Amino acid sequence: MKVSTTENIAGYRVIQTVGVVTGNVVRSKHIGRDIMAGLKTIIGGEIVGYTEMLAEAREVATQRMLAQAEQLGADAVVNVRYTTSAIAQGMSEMLAYGTAVKLGIEA
């Protein structure tokens, strides 16, 4: 399955729009990550535990979005975007969304 943050994929043309597809995941903080994050706020620097958590959440959300597109018979998802939001204290949602399409080869 092809994925793009643009509305087109080089070498192909969109022949049918299937619909909007989404994938999301809600993750909570881990006590070890919280302790390290607290220390990092004092001394500064990247909070690697949170960076890893968000990267994992982004991957899960993307795979869920692609699974939904596949169920709809799409060849690609275009205009892919990501957003995050706080659900409750210590919990964040990662949402991936885009437009599922069917492709034809450009002449």
C-alpha positions in Angstrom: 0.0 0.0 0.0 1.4 3.4 -1.0 1.2 6.2 1.5 1.7 9.9 0.8 1.4 13.2 2.7 0.6 14.8 -0.7 -2.6 14.4 -2.8 -0.7 12.7 -5.6 1.7 9.8 -6.0 4.3 10.2 -8.8 3.6 7.9 -11.7 0.0 7.3 -10.7 -3.3 9.0 -11.0 -6.2 8.8 -8.6 -9.1 7.0 -10.3 -11.4 6.7 -7.4 -11.7 8.1 -3.9 -12.7 5.4 -1.5 -13.1 7.5 1.6 -11.5 8.9 4.8 -9.6 6.3 6.8 -8.3 6.7 10.4 -6.2 4.8 12.9 -5.7 5.8 16.5 -4.1 4.6 19.7 -4.2 5.9 23.2 -1.0 5.5 25.3 -0.4 6.1 29.0 2.8 7.2 30.6 5.0 4.6 32.3 6.2 5.3 35.9 9.8 4.9 34.8 9.3 7.3 32.0 7.7 9.8 34.4 10.7 9.6 36.7 13.2 10.2 33.9 11.0 13.0 32.5 11.0 14.7 35.9 14.8 14.6 36.0 15.1 15.9 32.4 12.9 18.9 33.3 15.6 19.8 35.9 18.7 19.3 33.7 17.2 19.7 30.3 17.5 17.6 27.1 15.4 15.2 25.1 13.1 12.9 27.0 13.9 9.7 25.0 11.3 7.5 26.7 8.5 9.9 25.5 10.1 10.2 22.0 10.1 6.4 21.7 6.5 6.2 23.1 5.3 8.6 20.5 7.1 6.9 17.6 5.6 3.6 18.6 2.1 5.2 18.9 2.6 6.7 15.4 3.5 3.3 13.9 0.4 1.6 15.5 -1.9 4.4 14.3 -0.5 4.2 10.8 -0.9 0.4 10.6 -4.5 0.7 11.8 -5.2 3.4 9.2 -3.7 1.2 6.5 -5.7 -1.8 7.6 -8.9 0.2 7.3 -7.9 1.3 3.8 -7.1 -2.3 2.8 -10.5 -3.4 4.0 -12.0 -0.8 1.7 -10.0 -2.1 -1.3 -7.8 1.0 -1.6 -4.4 1.0 -3.3 -3.1 4.0 -1.4 -3.7 6.6 1.3 -3.0 10.2 0.3 -3.0 13.4 2.3 -1.9 11.5 5.4 -1.7 13.6 8.6 -1.0 12.9 12.2 -2.4 14.6 15.3 -2.0 14.1 19.0 -4.1 15.1 21.9 -4.2 14.7 25.7 -7.1 12.4 26.7 -6.6 12.6 30.5 -3.6 13.3 32.7 -0.9 10.9 31.7 -2.7 9.7 28.5 -2.3 10.8 25.0 -3.9 9.9 21.7 -2.1 9.6 18.4 -4.4 9.8 15.3 -3.4 9.1 11.8 -5.8 10.0 9.0 -5.9 10.3 5.2 -7.9 9.7 2.1 -8.1 6.1 0.8 -7.9 6.0 -3.0 -7.6 3.6 -6.0 -4.8 4.3 -8.4 -4.2 3.9 -12.1 -0.9 4.2 -13.9 -0.3 7.5 -15.6 0.0 7.3 -19.4 
